[in-house]
Amino acid sequence: MWISLDKKCTAAIRQLAYGTSGDLFDEYIRIGESTSIECLQKFCRCLIEVYASHYLRKPNANDIQNLVQQHSEKHGFPGMLGSIDCMHWPWKNCPVAWQGQYTRGDQGCPTIMLEAVASQDLWIWHAYFGVAGSNNDINVLNQSPLFNDVLQGCAPECIFTVNGRTYTKGYYLADGIYPEWATMVKSFRHPADPKRIKFKEMQEAARKDVERAFGVLQARWAIVRGPARSWQLKNIKDIMYTCIILHNMIVEDEGNAISNWSDDVDPPIRVNRGPSEEVQYQIQRNSELRDSAVHHALRHDLMEHIWERFINIVSTTIRAQIRVNRQDPIFRTKFGILDIANSQSLPITSSFTHI
């Protein structure tokens, strides 16, 4: 019996969107369970081959420029490329021989890990899936190709200045488990002074971009929200990457994407050197990438930048309120304003040390 292409695509998309099993379409589309599962596998494989180069691409020079500008305006972090984190996807039909490798104590069942980098618009710029669930975020980071272009010297430039100091590499916001690298910015563990408290608040708020991306991904594609039922790991990988591609398609279609695809950008030029010289350069770039001194200096500069930005915003707001309410005696008593006409000279900074 011949089955139309529309029925095959409908069966595949409904499995992705609703997380249903393959035998649910026996009466609705007149497709058997084995045929429905095969349609899902071929649909995912075809979608990845056609659209992965666009919707799973690494950011080029224009993308990096737009990401840095947008994150600086929205979150107040100049040079920020996105937020990084990992997610566990339970594997229901994990083979018994592999369950010890894919099970971690805090999860309680076999899982497969996804490492992702998301921007403020919830576009997923980096996705690395397939690591056994017994690993932690550091193990996944050491295996992922996130910084391969940086180590090979062919990554697009990202030069920015913060607090009077210039940096040559963009960074990602991360939680406490990630290492103190030059391309990672973490919050303070136990902040005490107001500057560190404000930085921790802003960093954790901006880092929620990747958490929101995970939530939206699972809300749109219920197959990712429930446990994976496939026996083959390669089929589970195809399903995950397909859902990410469709997620980025929706972000672009809704007009929320920070940067759009452009074929006019020339790829970065990679200089070919001899084997020994290339190894030396890669070792040098690796040491620069893992430099903890740069990590602490960058975090301190960002803390000063965010605090200064916060003071300027609050000062501007209060001065605007003073101009509007200069005739209100209650407002004048609350802020201790003696000379409303000369309110521009009030020492605003000292009033917010307790905030």
C-alpha positions as CSV (number, residue, x, y, z in Angstrom):
1,M,0.0,0.0,0.0
2,W,1.4,3.4,-1.0
3,I,1.6,6.0,1.7
4,S,1.6,9.7,0.8
5,L,4.4,12.0,1.8
6,D,2.0,14.2,3.8
7,K,1.0,11.2,6.0
8,K,4.7,10.3,6.6
9,C,5.6,13.8,7.6
10,T,2.5,14.2,9.8
11,A,3.3,11.0,11.6
12,A,6.9,12.2,12.2
13,I,6.0,15.7,13.4
14,R,3.2,14.5,15.7
15,Q,5.7,12.1,17.4
16,L,8.1,15.0,17.9
17,A,5.5,17.5,19.1
18,Y,3.4,15.3,21.3
19,G,5.8,12.6,22.3
20,T,3.4,9.8,21.4
21,S,4.3,6.3,20.4
22,G,4.3,5.0,16.9
23,D,1.2,2.8,17.2
24,L,-1.0,5.9,17.9
25,F,-1.5,6.5,14.2
26,D,-3.0,3.2,13.2
27,E,-6.5,4.6,12.9
28,Y,-5.8,8.3,12.4
29,I,-3.3,8.1,9.5
30,R,-3.5,4.4,8.7
31,I,0.2,3.8,9.3
32,G,1.5,0.9,11.3
33,E,3.9,1.3,14.3
34,S,7.1,0.2,12.5
35,T,6.3,2.4,9.5
36,S,5.7,5.4,11.8
37,I,9.0,4.9,13.6
38,E,10.8,4.5,10.3
39,C,9.2,7.8,9.1
40,L,10.5,9.6,12.2
41,Q,14.0,8.3,11.7
42,K,14.2,9.3,8.1
43,F,12.5,12.6,8.7
44,C,15.1,13.5,11.3
45,R,18.0,12.4,9.2
46,C,16.8,14.4,6.2
47,L,16.1,17.5,8.2
48,I,19.6,17.4,9.7
49,E,21.3,16.9,6.3
50,V,19.4,19.8,4.8
51,Y,19.2,22.4,7.5
52,A,22.0,21.7,10.0
53,S,24.5,24.0,8.1
54,H,22.1,26.9,8.7
55,Y,20.3,26.3,12.1
56,L,23.2,24.5,13.8
57,R,25.9,26.8,12.6
58,K,28.6,28.4,14.7
59,P,28.4,32.2,15.0
60,N,30.4,34.0,12.3
61,A,31.8,37.5,12.5
62,N,28.4,39.3,12.0
63,D,26.7,37.0,14.5
64,I,29.3,37.7,17.1
65,Q,29.0,41.4,16.6
66,N,25.2,41.3,17.0
67,L,25.4,38.9,20.0
68,V,27.8,41.2,21.8
69,Q,25.8,44.3,21.1
70,Q,22.5,42.7,22.1
71,H,23.8,41.2,25.3
72,S,25.5,44.4,26.3
73,E,22.2,46.3,25.9
74,K,19.9,43.7,27.5
75,H,22.0,42.3,30.3
76,G,24.8,44.8,30.7
77,F,27.6,42.3,29.9
78,P,29.9,43.6,27.1
79,G,31.6,40.8,25.2
80,M,29.1,38.2,26.2
81,L,28.4,35.5,23.6
82,G,25.8,33.5,25.5
83,S,25.1,31.2,28.4
84,I,26.3,27.6,28.7
85,D,24.8,24.7,30.6
86,C,23.9,21.0,30.4
87,M,20.6,19.1,30.4
88,H,19.8,15.4,31.0
89,W,17.5,13.4,28.8
90,P,16.3,10.1,30.5
91,W,16.8,7.0,28.4
92,K,14.0,4.5,29.0
93,N,15.3,1.6,26.9
94,C,18.9,1.9,27.7
95,P,20.6,-1.5,27.3
96,V,21.2,-3.3,30.6
97,A,25.0,-3.5,29.9
98,W,25.2,0.3,29.5
99,Q,23.0,1.4,32.5
100,G,25.9,1.8,34.9
101,Q,27.7,4.0,32.4
102,Y,24.6,6.2,31.7
103,T,23.3,6.5,35.3
104,R,24.3,9.1,37.8
105,G,23.3,9.1,41.5
106,D,21.3,12.4,41.4
107,Q,19.3,11.3,38.3
108,G,18.4,7.8,39.4
109,C,18.0,6.5,35.8
110,P,20.0,6.3,32.6
111,T,20.3,9.7,31.0
112,I,22.1,11.3,28.0
113,M,23.6,14.7,28.4
114,L,23.1,17.8,26.1
115,E,25.5,20.7,26.3
116,A,24.1,23.9,24.8
117,V,24.9,27.6,24.4
118,A,21.9,29.9,24.1
119,S,21.7,33.6,23.6
120,Q,19.1,36.1,24.8
121,D,16.7,35.4,22.0
122,L,16.8,31.6,23.0
123,W,18.6,30.7,19.8
124,I,20.8,27.6,20.5
125,W,24.2,28.3,19.0
126,H,26.0,25.2,20.2
127,A,24.6,21.8,20.8
128,Y,26.7,18.7,21.8
129,F,24.7,15.7,22.6
130,G,25.4,12.0,23.3
131,V,27.7,12.0,26.4
132,A,26.8,9.4,29.0
133,G,24.7,10.7,31.9
134,S,27.2,9.6,34.5
135,N,29.5,12.5,33.6
136,N,29.2,16.0,34.9
137,D,29.4,19.4,33.1
138,I,33.2,19.6,33.2
139,N,33.6,16.1,31.6
140,V,31.2,17.2,28.8
141,L,33.0,20.4,28.3
142,N,36.3,18.6,27.9
143,Q,34.8,16.4,25.2
144,S,32.8,19.0,23.3
145,P,34.0,20.9,20.2
146,L,32.9,24.3,21.6
147,F,36.5,25.8,21.7
148,N,38.0,23.9,18.8
149,D,38.0,27.0,16.5
150,V,39.7,29.0,19.3
151,L,42.4,26.3,19.7
152,Q,42.9,26.0,15.9
153,G,43.2,29.8,15.5
154,C,40.3,30.2,13.1
155,A,37.6,31.6,15.4
156,P,36.2,35.0,14.5
157,E,37.6,38.0,16.5
158,C,35.7,39.3,19.5
159,I,37.5,42.4,20.8
160,F,35.8,44.4,23.5
161,T,36.7,46.9,26.3
162,V,35.3,46.9,29.8
163,N,36.5,49.0,32.7
164,G,39.3,50.5,30.6
165,R,40.8,47.1,29.7
166,T,40.7,45.3,26.4
167,Y,40.0,41.6,25.9
168,T,40.3,39.6,22.7
169,K,38.0,36.6,23.5
170,G,34.3,36.5,24.1
171,Y,33.0,34.7,27.1
172,Y,30.0,32.6,28.2
173,L,28.1,32.9,31.5
174,A,28.3,29.6,33.5
175,D,27.4,28.2,36.9
176,G,29.7,27.3,39.7
177,I,30.8,23.8,38.4
178,Y,32.5,25.1,35.3
179,P,36.3,25.8,35.4
180,E,37.8,29.3,35.8
181,W,38.8,29.8,32.2
182,A,39.3,33.1,30.3
183,T,36.2,32.4,28.3
184,M,33.9,31.6,31.3
185,V,32.4,34.1,33.7
186,K,31.0,32.7,37.0
187,S,29.3,34.5,39.9
188,F,30.8,34.8,43.3
189,R,30.0,31.9,45.7
190,H,29.4,33.9,48.9
191,P,29.4,37.6,48.1
192,A,29.5,40.0,51.0
193,D,30.0,43.6,49.6
194,P,27.3,45.3,47.6
195,K,29.2,45.2,44.3
196,R,29.6,41.4,44.4
197,I,26.0,40.9,45.5
198,K,24.8,43.0,42.5
199,F,27.1,41.2,40.1
200,K,25.9,37.8,41.3
201,E,22.3,38.9,40.9
202,M,22.9,40.2,37.3
203,Q,25.0,37.2,36.3
204,E,22.5,34.6,37.5
205,A,19.7,36.5,35.8
206,A,21.5,36.7,32.5
207,R,22.5,33.0,32.8
208,K,18.9,32.0,32.8
209,D,18.8,32.4,29.0
210,V,20.0,28.8,28.5
211,E,17.6,27.5,31.2
212,R,14.8,29.3,29.4
213,A,15.9,27.7,26.1
214,F,15.8,24.2,27.7
215,G,12.3,24.9,29.0
216,V,11.0,26.2,25.7
217,L,12.6,23.3,23.8
218,Q,10.9,20.8,26.0
219,A,7.6,22.7,25.9
220,R,7.5,22.7,22.1
221,W,8.7,19.2,21.6
222,A,7.2,16.8,24.1
223,I,9.4,13.9,22.9
224,V,12.3,15.6,24.6
225,R,10.3,16.2,27.8
226,G,9.6,12.5,28.3
227,P,12.1,9.7,28.3
228,A,13.7,8.5,25.1
229,R,12.2,5.2,23.9
230,S,14.6,4.3,21.1
231,W,17.1,1.5,21.5
232,Q,19.7,3.1,19.2
233,L,21.8,6.0,20.4
234,K,22.2,7.4,16.9
235,N,18.5,7.7,16.5
236,I,18.2,9.5,19.8
237,K,20.9,11.9,18.7
238,D,19.0,12.6,15.4
239,I,15.8,13.3,17.4
240,M,17.5,15.8,19.7
241,Y,19.3,17.7,16.9
242,T,16.1,17.8,14.9
243,C,14.2,19.3,17.8
244,I,16.9,22.0,18.2
245,I,16.8,22.8,14.5
246,L,13.0,23.2,14.6
247,H,13.4,25.3,17.7
248,N,15.8,27.7,16.0
249,M,13.4,27.7,13.0
250,I,10.6,28.9,15.2
251,V,12.8,31.6,16.8
252,E,13.7,32.9,13.3
253,D,10.2,32.7,12.0
254,E,8.8,34.7,15.0
255,G,11.3,37.5,14.2
256,N,13.1,37.2,17.5
257,A,16.5,36.1,16.2
258,I,19.4,38.4,17.1
259,S,21.3,37.6,13.9
260,N,20.1,36.3,10.6
261,W,21.9,34.0,8.2
262,S,24.3,35.8,5.7
263,D,26.3,34.2,2.9
264,D,28.3,37.3,2.4
265,V,30.6,36.8,5.4
266,D,34.0,35.4,4.5
267,P,35.2,32.5,6.7
268,P,38.2,33.3,8.8
269,I,41.5,32.6,7.2
270,R,43.5,29.8,8.8
271,V,47.3,30.1,8.5
272,N,49.0,26.8,7.6
273,R,52.2,26.3,9.6
274,G,54.6,23.4,10.0
275,P,53.6,20.5,12.3
276,S,56.0,21.5,15.1
277,E,55.0,25.2,14.9
278,E,51.3,24.4,14.8
279,V,51.6,22.3,18.0
280,Q,53.4,25.1,19.8
281,Y,50.7,27.6,18.8
282,Q,48.0,25.3,19.9
283,I,49.6,24.8,23.2
284,Q,49.9,28.5,23.6
285,R,46.2,29.1,22.7
286,N,45.2,26.3,25.1
287,S,47.1,28.0,28.0
288,E,45.5,31.4,27.1
289,L,42.1,29.7,27.1
290,R,42.5,28.2,30.5
291,D,44.2,31.2,32.1
292,S,42.5,31.7,35.5
293,A,44.2,35.1,36.0
294,V,42.3,36.5,33.0
295,H,39.1,34.9,34.3
296,H,39.4,36.8,37.7
297,A,40.5,40.0,36.0
298,L,37.6,39.9,33.6
299,R,35.1,39.1,36.4
300,H,36.4,42.1,38.4
301,D,36.2,44.4,35.5
302,L,32.6,43.3,34.7
303,M,31.7,43.7,38.4
304,E,32.9,47.3,38.3
305,H,31.2,48.0,35.0
306,I,27.8,46.5,36.2
307,W,28.0,48.5,39.5
308,E,28.7,51.7,37.7
309,R,25.9,51.0,35.3
310,F,23.6,50.3,38.2
311,I,24.5,53.5,40.0
312,N,23.9,55.6,36.8
313,I,20.5,54.0,36.2
314,V,19.4,54.6,39.8
315,S,20.8,58.1,39.9
316,T,19.0,59.0,36.7
317,T,15.7,57.6,38.0
318,I,15.9,59.4,41.3
319,R,16.8,62.7,39.7
320,A,13.8,62.3,37.4
321,Q,11.6,61.6,40.4
322,I,13.0,64.7,42.1
323,R,12.2,66.9,39.2
324,V,8.6,65.5,39.0
325,N,8.0,65.6,42.8
326,R,10.0,68.6,43.8
327,Q,6.9,70.2,45.3
328,D,5.9,67.2,47.4
329,P,7.0,67.7,51.1
330,I,6.8,64.0,51.9
331,F,9.2,63.2,49.1
332,R,11.5,66.0,50.2
333,T,11.6,64.7,53.8
334,K,12.2,61.1,52.8
335,F,15.3,61.9,50.7
336,G,16.5,64.7,53.0
337,I,16.6,67.2,50.1
338,L,17.2,70.7,51.3
339,D,17.8,72.4,48.0
340,I,15.7,71.1,45.2
341,A,16.9,73.5,42.6
342,N,20.5,72.2,43.0
343,S,19.6,68.5,43.1
344,Q,22.1,67.8,40.3
345,S,24.9,68.2,42.9
346,L,23.5,65.6,45.4
347,P,25.9,62.8,46.3
348,I,23.8,60.0,44.9
349,T,26.5,57.2,45.0
350,S,26.7,57.1,48.8
351,S,23.0,56.5,49.1
352,F,23.1,53.0,47.5
353,T,25.8,51.2,49.4
354,H,23.1,49.2,51.2
355,I,21.2,48.1,48.1
